[in-house]
């Protein structure tokens, strides 16, 4: 989540608190619309992984920006 918040701050220039609120809001929106069981995978993805990148997916989280 921290990487996503940092990306929002970098791209928009808003404060970290505002970026965190925005990220939580959007992620909640997406999770609510995914099929049952898949929404929980977003939390696991955002826990981080290898090299501190989102989910250890080789930086794919950075492409979302």
Order of alpha helices (4+ residues) and beta strands (2+ residues): alpha-alpha-alpha-alpha
